[in-house]
Amino acid sequence: DLAAVVAAITAGRGATVVYDTVGGPLLAQLITATAPFGHVFCYGAQTSPDIRAARVDVPLVALDRKSVAFVDLFELVESPDRLAAAKAYIADAGRRLPSTR
């Protein structure tokens, strides 16, 4: 159970930022393992030969207070401005989350 492992590692908080390069059924587990107000970045769908046909079953409640973004990795790495903005956004993610202390 991925969510249980992540919860144990994070003292029950969940992951702040998740990067998913695989997609498919693992995405639902990653979303469940994500902390409230956490971010999930999906930039690959290696489990699906056709991205337009890719599907995932995620309970609606698992999406509550979480950000899920689907990003074409090449849209970021091939544009210096977008890559710099993405790096800044990721680096700042921890400061945007409410304190758990």
C-alpha positions as CSV (number, residue, x, y, z in Angstrom):
1,D,0.0,0.0,0.0
2,L,1.9,3.1,-1.3
3,A,-0.2,5.6,0.7
4,A,0.6,3.7,3.9
5,V,4.3,3.7,3.2
6,V,4.3,7.4,2.3
7,A,2.3,8.2,5.5
8,A,4.8,6.3,7.6
9,I,7.8,8.1,6.0
10,T,6.1,11.5,6.4
11,A,4.7,11.1,9.9
12,G,1.2,10.8,8.5
13,R,1.3,14.1,6.4
14,G,1.7,12.6,2.9
15,A,3.9,13.7,0.1
16,T,4.1,17.5,-0.6
17,V,5.1,17.1,-4.2
18,V,4.7,14.0,-6.4
19,Y,6.1,13.5,-9.9
20,D,4.5,10.8,-12.0
21,T,6.2,9.6,-15.1
22,V,4.3,6.4,-15.5
23,G,0.5,7.2,-15.2
24,G,-2.1,4.6,-15.3
25,P,-3.4,2.9,-12.1
26,L,-0.4,4.1,-10.1
27,L,-1.7,7.7,-10.4
28,A,-4.7,6.9,-8.1
29,Q,-2.3,5.6,-5.4
30,L,0.0,8.7,-5.8
31,I,-2.9,11.0,-5.4
32,T,-4.0,9.2,-2.3
33,A,-0.5,9.4,-0.9
34,T,-0.3,13.2,-1.5
35,A,-0.7,15.6,1.5
36,P,-3.6,18.0,1.6
37,F,-2.7,21.1,-0.4
38,G,0.1,18.9,-2.1
39,H,0.8,18.9,-5.8
40,V,0.9,16.0,-8.3
41,F,2.7,16.6,-11.6
42,C,2.0,14.0,-14.2
43,Y,4.4,14.3,-17.1
44,G,4.3,10.9,-18.6
45,A,1.8,8.2,-19.5
46,Q,4.1,5.3,-20.2
47,T,1.4,2.7,-19.4
48,S,-0.7,3.9,-22.3
49,P,0.4,3.7,-25.9
50,D,-2.1,6.4,-26.8
51,I,-2.3,9.3,-24.3
52,R,-5.8,10.3,-25.6
53,A,-7.1,6.9,-24.5
54,A,-5.4,6.9,-21.1
55,R,-7.8,6.5,-18.1
56,V,-7.5,6.4,-14.4
57,D,-10.0,5.6,-11.7
58,V,-9.6,8.1,-8.9
59,P,-12.1,8.5,-6.1
60,L,-13.3,12.2,-6.1
61,V,-12.6,12.5,-2.4
62,A,-8.9,11.7,-3.0
63,L,-8.7,14.9,-5.1
64,D,-9.9,17.2,-2.3
65,R,-7.5,20.0,-1.5
66,K,-4.8,18.7,-3.9
67,S,-3.5,20.1,-7.1
68,V,-3.1,17.7,-10.1
69,A,-1.4,18.9,-13.2
70,F,-0.8,17.1,-16.5
71,V,2.3,18.5,-18.2
72,D,4.1,17.8,-21.4
73,L,7.6,17.6,-20.2
74,F,9.0,18.8,-23.6
75,E,6.8,22.0,-23.3
76,L,8.9,22.8,-20.2
77,V,12.4,21.7,-21.0
78,E,12.5,23.1,-24.5
79,S,11.5,26.6,-23.4
80,P,14.1,28.3,-21.0
81,D,11.5,30.7,-19.6
82,R,9.0,27.9,-18.9
83,L,11.7,25.7,-17.4
84,A,12.9,28.5,-15.1
85,A,9.3,29.2,-14.0
86,A,8.7,25.5,-13.4
87,K,11.8,25.2,-11.3
88,A,10.8,28.2,-9.2
89,Y,7.3,26.9,-8.7
90,I,8.6,23.5,-7.5
91,A,11.3,25.1,-5.3
92,D,8.6,27.3,-3.7
93,A,6.0,24.5,-3.2
94,G,6.9,23.9,0.4
95,R,6.5,27.5,1.4
96,R,2.9,27.6,-0.1
97,L,1.7,24.7,2.1
98,P,0.1,25.4,5.4
99,S,2.3,24.6,8.4
100,T,1.7,21.2,10.0
101,R,3.4,22.2,13.2
